[in-house]
Amino acid sequence: MNFVNNGMNKLFDVLLAPVAAWPALAMVLVALVTAVWALLLFKAATNQKKLDVTRDRLFGHIYEMGLYQEHLSVVGRIQWALAKANLRYVSLTLPALLVLLVPMVLTIAQLDSRYSLRPLAPGEEAVFSVTLAEGAAADLSGVRMAAPSGLQIKAGPIRDRATGSVAWRLAVSEASEHDVVVWNGEQELMRYTVPVGGKLPAVGEKGRTDWLHTLLYPGAPELPSNGVVSAASINLPDRSTKYLGVRLDWMVAFMVFSLLVGLAIKDVLRVSI
């Protein structure tokens, strides 16, 4: 999963590089690119001629219901025909939905990692913690952290033997990324780059070893599946983005922009939906 995440991270870094300083504009760009590939995949995965016929029948039955709304027996027949037409439409679009599922999940994961949270800024603090695997958590007395000069350890290590976790409060003093190393005695447990500054990097709060979590949170701390550390987390600030002066959640903004762009360009790409 780290291979997939690294590839997607680099792809989005390149795509967003020209507009990364303007998060709202970057969201519009992602919506445009997403709408294009989603429509082309939808077109390739569906029988467009049958889809046109089925959609026309579907709307025809809806109009028919409006004409005969006072005739209950006729309306009942139309509703049955409408239900069958709707099932035919769903069956024709289902293959496209399956094809779109994986790339859309990867796209949403990237947007979540870039728009939900932001890197730290100089003067800000964050709590970083690691949780050791069950076998290694018996003795936490030797767990320590090594931090560079631009990152101060304000408190810690605070050891919680009940959960097998160790935490530190970190303060950023220089505007650059800082690598920290967690040790247990002479054994290196993990390395982590504390995100500081930057424009729209992929960041995440919690890292775990299971593959699904790694796939869905590409900016989270990377942990080996067979390592001593079973989880790691850092509390990062929330990112807030305004679109033409209106503050929107990133998911709402992505849905609205991608839908509007898709409707605007579907005829240009000759895609029936």
PLY file of the C-alpha trace (Angstrom):
ply
format ascii 1.0
element vertex 273
property float x
property float y
property float z
element edge 272
property int vertex1
property int vertex2
end_header
0.00 0.00 0.00
2.91 2.35 0.62
3.86 1.91 -3.05
0.36 2.96 -4.15
0.26 5.89 -1.73
3.70 7.14 -2.76
2.68 7.03 -6.41
-0.59 8.89 -5.76
1.16 11.43 -3.54
3.67 12.24 -6.30
0.92 12.41 -8.93
-1.13 14.90 -6.89
1.98 16.87 -5.94
2.74 17.38 -9.65
-0.90 18.13 -10.53
-1.35 20.69 -7.76
2.11 22.28 -7.89
1.09 25.25 -10.13
-1.90 26.18 -7.91
-0.92 24.80 -4.50
-0.73 28.32 -3.06
-4.47 28.74 -3.76
-6.34 25.79 -2.19
-9.73 26.84 -3.62
-8.34 26.99 -7.15
-6.57 23.68 -6.60
-9.91 22.10 -5.66
-11.46 23.38 -8.90
-8.55 21.90 -10.86
-8.95 18.51 -9.16
-12.71 18.61 -9.83
-12.06 19.34 -13.52
-9.53 16.54 -13.94
-11.71 14.12 -11.97
-14.79 14.95 -14.04
-12.88 14.30 -17.28
-11.47 10.89 -16.35
-14.68 9.81 -14.61
-16.80 10.64 -17.67
-14.37 8.90 -20.04
-14.29 5.79 -17.85
-18.08 5.86 -17.57
-18.35 6.08 -21.35
-15.93 3.19 -21.88
-17.66 0.94 -19.33
-21.28 1.44 -20.48
-23.30 0.70 -23.58
-24.11 4.28 -24.48
-26.83 3.48 -27.03
-28.77 1.23 -24.65
-28.26 3.77 -21.91
-29.81 6.50 -24.08
-32.85 4.36 -24.86
-33.34 3.31 -21.24
-32.96 6.87 -19.95
-35.48 8.18 -22.50
-37.99 5.51 -21.45
-37.38 6.40 -17.81
-38.17 10.07 -18.35
-41.06 9.13 -20.64
-42.72 7.16 -17.84
-42.22 10.09 -15.45
-43.93 12.48 -17.86
-46.66 9.88 -18.42
-47.39 9.79 -14.70
-47.94 13.55 -14.76
-50.47 13.23 -17.57
-52.49 10.41 -16.01
-52.15 11.25 -12.32
-55.92 11.19 -11.83
-56.27 7.63 -13.17
-55.07 5.32 -10.41
-55.09 2.12 -12.46
-53.04 3.75 -15.21
-50.66 5.29 -12.67
-50.11 1.85 -11.13
-49.18 0.41 -14.50
-46.85 3.33 -15.22
-45.15 2.94 -11.82
-44.44 -0.72 -12.57
-42.98 0.21 -15.97
-40.99 2.98 -14.31
-39.54 0.56 -11.75
-38.45 -1.85 -14.50
-36.88 0.97 -16.52
-35.04 2.15 -13.43
-33.67 -1.35 -12.80
-32.49 -1.57 -16.41
-30.76 1.79 -16.06
-29.01 0.70 -12.85
-27.90 -2.57 -14.43
-26.37 -0.68 -17.35
-24.49 1.77 -15.11
-23.34 -0.74 -12.48
-20.21 -1.86 -14.41
-19.11 1.78 -14.69
-19.64 2.34 -10.97
-17.41 -0.65 -10.21
-14.71 0.64 -12.58
-14.86 4.12 -11.01
-14.74 2.84 -7.43
-10.99 2.35 -6.97
-9.72 5.57 -8.63
-12.43 7.60 -6.88
-11.50 6.18 -3.47
-7.84 7.03 -4.11
-8.80 10.57 -5.20
-10.98 11.15 -2.14
-8.22 9.82 0.13
-5.78 12.31 -1.41
-8.18 15.23 -0.99
-8.91 14.26 2.61
-5.19 14.15 3.41
-4.65 17.61 1.90
-7.80 19.52 2.86
-8.83 18.12 6.25
-5.59 19.04 8.03
-2.61 21.32 7.45
1.05 21.19 8.46
2.29 22.96 11.57
3.61 26.51 11.48
6.52 27.96 13.48
5.34 28.68 17.02
2.73 25.91 17.03
2.83 22.77 19.15
1.61 19.22 18.66
1.50 16.00 20.63
3.20 13.04 18.98
2.66 9.55 20.36
3.57 5.98 19.51
1.95 2.76 20.64
4.11 -0.33 20.86
2.95 -3.78 19.85
1.78 -6.04 22.65
5.01 -7.95 23.03
7.21 -4.84 23.04
5.03 -2.76 25.35
6.05 -4.57 28.53
8.94 -2.20 29.21
8.61 1.44 28.08
11.39 2.85 30.25
13.90 2.94 27.39
11.67 4.66 24.82
13.04 8.07 23.86
12.98 10.55 20.98
15.75 12.31 19.11
14.69 15.63 17.53
16.60 18.18 15.40
17.42 21.70 16.53
14.38 23.30 14.87
12.00 21.14 16.89
11.85 21.33 20.66
10.57 18.61 22.96
8.51 20.64 25.41
7.26 17.68 27.46
7.72 13.95 27.62
8.21 11.18 27.26
4.93 10.45 29.03
4.53 6.70 29.32
1.17 4.96 29.60
1.89 1.36 30.50
-1.81 0.43 30.39
-1.98 1.13 26.65
1.69 0.69 25.77
1.96 4.24 24.43
4.53 7.02 24.83
3.84 10.70 24.03
5.84 13.92 23.60
4.76 17.54 23.16
6.71 19.10 20.29
7.13 22.80 19.50
8.15 24.05 16.05
10.68 26.89 15.95
11.89 26.75 12.33
9.88 26.71 9.10
11.09 23.43 7.63
10.26 19.74 7.92
11.91 18.00 10.85
12.78 14.32 11.12
12.36 12.73 14.52
13.57 9.28 15.50
12.00 7.14 18.22
14.31 4.74 20.02
13.87 1.99 22.56
17.30 1.71 24.11
19.62 1.22 21.14
16.85 -0.09 18.86
15.42 2.35 16.34
11.62 2.00 16.36
10.57 4.48 13.67
11.35 7.70 11.86
8.78 10.39 11.18
8.93 13.70 9.31
6.92 16.31 11.21
5.10 18.36 8.52
5.87 22.07 8.81
4.88 24.72 6.28
4.23 23.75 2.70
1.13 24.48 0.65
-1.05 21.41 0.05
0.98 18.39 1.17
-0.61 15.08 2.11
-0.65 14.87 5.90
-2.41 12.65 8.41
-2.84 12.29 12.14
-2.92 8.56 12.78
-0.81 5.81 11.28
-1.54 2.12 11.72
-0.12 -1.06 10.25
-3.23 -2.45 8.52
-3.33 -2.02 4.75
-6.82 -0.49 4.53
-5.97 2.33 6.94
-2.74 2.96 5.03
-4.68 3.15 1.75
-7.34 5.54 3.06
-4.91 7.86 4.87
-1.95 8.37 2.52
-0.51 11.26 4.53
-0.42 9.42 7.86
2.84 8.20 9.43
4.08 5.09 7.61
4.54 2.02 9.77
5.91 -1.38 8.72
3.42 -4.23 9.12
5.85 -6.31 11.21
7.39 -3.47 13.21
7.50 -2.87 16.94
5.31 0.25 16.65
1.64 -0.65 16.05
0.31 2.93 15.86
1.56 6.51 15.73
-0.32 9.81 15.84
0.20 13.57 15.81
-2.53 16.16 16.32
-2.36 18.59 13.39
-4.42 21.78 12.91
-7.59 21.72 10.81
-7.44 23.33 7.38
-10.12 25.88 6.54
-10.74 26.84 2.90
-13.01 29.54 1.50
-14.52 29.44 -2.00
-15.49 32.94 -3.23
-15.73 34.01 0.40
-17.82 31.02 1.49
-16.26 28.47 3.84
-17.07 24.93 2.70
-16.10 21.46 3.83
-13.77 19.95 1.26
-16.13 17.07 0.47
-19.01 19.45 -0.25
-16.78 21.61 -2.44
-15.48 18.60 -4.38
-18.96 17.20 -4.97
-20.38 20.55 -6.11
-17.50 21.47 -8.41
-17.07 18.02 -9.95
-20.84 17.76 -10.58
-21.03 21.20 -12.20
-17.94 20.55 -14.33
-19.21 17.11 -15.32
-22.57 18.47 -16.45
-20.82 21.26 -18.36
-18.44 19.03 -20.33
-20.40 15.78 -20.80
-21.70 16.90 -24.20
-18.21 18.00 -25.27
-16.92 14.51 -24.44
-20.06 12.94 -25.97
-20.95 11.01 -22.84
-24.50 9.98 -21.99
-25.27 9.56 -18.31
0 1
1 2
2 3
3 4
4 5
5 6
6 7
7 8
8 9
9 10
10 11
11 12
12 13
13 14
14 15
15 16
16 17
17 18
18 19
19 20
20 21
21 22
22 23
23 24
24 25
25 26
26 27
27 28
28 29
29 30
30 31
31 32
32 33
33 34
34 35
35 36
36 37
37 38
38 39
39 40
40 41
41 42
42 43
43 44
44 45
45 46
46 47
47 48
48 49
49 50
50 51
51 52
52 53
53 54
54 55
55 56
56 57
57 58
58 59
59 60
60 61
61 62
62 63
63 64
64 65
65 66
66 67
67 68
68 69
69 70
70 71
71 72
72 73
73 74
74 75
75 76
76 77
77 78
78 79
79 80
80 81
81 82
82 83
83 84
84 85
85 86
86 87
87 88
88 89
89 90
90 91
91 92
92 93
93 94
94 95
95 96
96 97
97 98
98 99
99 100
100 101
101 102
102 103
103 104
104 105
105 106
106 107
107 108
108 109
109 110
110 111
111 112
112 113
113 114
114 115
115 116
116 117
117 118
118 119
119 120
120 121
121 122
122 123
123 124
124 125
125 126
126 127
127 128
128 129
129 130
130 131
131 132
132 133
133 134
134 135
135 136
136 137
137 138
138 139
139 140
140 141
141 142
142 143
143 144
144 145
145 146
146 147
147 148
148 149
149 150
150 151
151 152
152 153
153 154
154 155
155 156
156 157
157 158
158 159
159 160
160 161
161 162
162 163
163 164
164 165
165 166
166 167
167 168
168 169
169 170
170 171
171 172
172 173
173 174
174 175
175 176
176 177
177 178
178 179
179 180
180 181
181 182
182 183
183 184
184 185
185 186
186 187
187 188
188 189
189 190
190 191
191 192
192 193
193 194
194 195
195 196
196 197
197 198
198 199
199 200
200 201
201 202
202 203
203 204
204 205
205 206
206 207
207 208
208 209
209 210
210 211
211 212
212 213
213 214
214 215
215 216
216 217
217 218
218 219
219 220
220 221
221 222
222 223
223 224
224 225
225 226
226 227
227 228
228 229
229 230
230 231
231 232
232 233
233 234
234 235
235 236
236 237
237 238
238 239
239 240
240 241
241 242
242 243
243 244
244 245
245 246
246 247
247 248
248 249
249 250
250 251
251 252
252 253
253 254
254 255
255 256
256 257
257 258
258 259
259 260
260 261
261 262
262 263
263 264
264 265
265 266
266 267
267 268
268 269
269 270
270 271
271 272
